[in-house]
Amino acid sequence: MNDIEQITRRTLEHYERNAQAFLEGTRDHDVSQNVAALLDAIEGTAPFRILDLGCGPGRDLRTFKSLGHEPVGVDGSARFVEMAQRWSGCPVWQQDFVALDLPPATFDGVFANASLFHVPSAALPDVLARLHATLKPGGVLFSSNPRGQNEEGWNGARYGCYYDFETWSEVVTAAGFAPVTHYYRPPGLPRDQQPWLASVWRKC
C-alpha cells in the first residue's frame, strides 16, 4: 500500500467509525445554493444525470432525486454507501476517490460538495482527470472545499488540502476545465467568516 492509499484509508476509517454522528450532524445543512449552482450551469434538457462524489449518507442524492434528476452516488465508506442507498433509493457505488472507476462521458454534472479537499494533492490531477472523463462534453463540475492558504495535512483523523482560489483554479484548469463561477460561503457574511470556497467548472 502506498502513502496515498494509507492516507485515504485512514480518512475513510474515521468516517466509518462516525457515520451515524455525521448523518445526524449534516442532515439539515442547507446546501441549496450549491445544488442550484451546479444545475444552473448544466446546458441541455432535464432530467440530468448527476454524480454525487462523496455522497456520504445520501442527503444530496435525495435532493437531486426530488428535483426530478437521475443521481448516482459514490463514496469510499461502506457504511455511507449502505445508508445512502437506503435513505435515497439511488444507486451508490463504493469507490475510493484515488481509485475511481467511472463510465466515460456519462454524467451531465459532478457534485463534489465537501469531498475533493480530502484528496492528497499528489493524487488530485488524476482524480480530476477521471471526473473530466466521466462527464459528457460540456458537462459541469461543482466543488466546495474549506479554503485556506494551500496548507495540506492531517486535521485530527482526517486528511485535508486547504486551497486558495488561485491555486485551486490552476489545478482544475490544468485538468481540462474552464471556469464558470466561484463564490464563498455562507452567503451574506464578511469574507473572514466564509470558510468555504465553492466553484463551478465546465469540461472543455
C-alpha positions, -999 to +999 in steps of 0.1 A: +000+000+000+015+034-010+014+066+010-017+080-008-037+048-002-027+049+035-039+085+038-073+078+022-078+046+042-072+064+075-096+092+065-122+066+054-118+047+087-128+079+105-160+082+085-167+045+091-165+050+128-185+082+129-211+075+101-242+079+123-229+110+140-220+125+106-255+118+094-271+135+124-247+164+122-252+172+085-288+161+079-302+196+080-273+215+063-286+239+037-266+235+005-294+246-018-271+274-031-246+248-042-272+225-058-285+254-078-250+265-089-245+231-104-279+227-120-280+263-134-247+257-152-257+225-169-267+230-205-294+209-221-327+195-212-335+179-178-335+154-162-298+154-158-275+126-148-256+137-117-227+120-100-226+129-063-189+124-054-185+117-017-223+114-013-220+104+024-253+093+039-273+105+009-287+139+018-280+155-016-289+124-036-324+128-021-324+164-031-314+158-067-339+129-070-367+150-056-360+176-083-365+150-110-329+143-119-311+109-121-284+110-094-258+083-087-237+084-055-201+073-050-183+071-016-154+052-002-172+044+031-191+011+031-214+025+059-222+056+039-229+036+008-254+015+027-270+045+044-272+065+011-288+036-007-314+031+020-321+069+025-322+080-011-332+049-031-305+058-056-276+037-069-245+042-049-210+029-058-183+022-032-151+036-046-120+052-031-115+087-047-079+078-056-090+047-074-122+058-092-135+036-120-162+057-137-180+052-170-169+075-198-189+105-210-219+095-188-228+124-165-241+159-171-227+171-138-205+161-109-214+174-075-183+174-052-196+190-021-170+189+008-152+159-007-123+168-030-104+185-003-097+151+012-077+140-019-039+144-013-025+170-037-003+144-054-034+124-064-056+153-073-046+157-110-055+120-117-088+123-098-098+154-117-089+137-150-112+108-141-140+132-133-134+151-166-136+118-185-169+107-169-186+140-178-203+144-211-189+171-235-197+205-219-205+188-186-202+206-153-181+200-122-191+217-089-168+217-059-170+232-025-140+229-002-128+246+030-104+273+019-070+282+032-035+292+022-026+259+005-020+240+037-020+202+035-020+176+062-039+159+090-067+176+108-074+151+136-081+118+119-089+133+085-065+144+058-072+177+040-059+202+015-070+238+020-065+258-012-069+294-021-088+302-052-057+309-074-041+275-066-074+256-069-080+273-103-046+263-116-051+226-107-087+224-121-079+242-154-049+220-159-073+191-158-092+205-188-119+226-172-129+261-179-142+284-150-179+293-149-181+310-115-170+309-079-182+322-046-176+319-008-200+305+018-220+310+039-236+338+018-240+373+032-211+373+057-178+391+057-151+371+038-132+362+070-164+344+081-168+325+049-147+294+053-160+276+022-148+282-014-174+270-040-166+268-077-182+257-109-163+244-140-172+232-175-155+204-193-136+219-223 
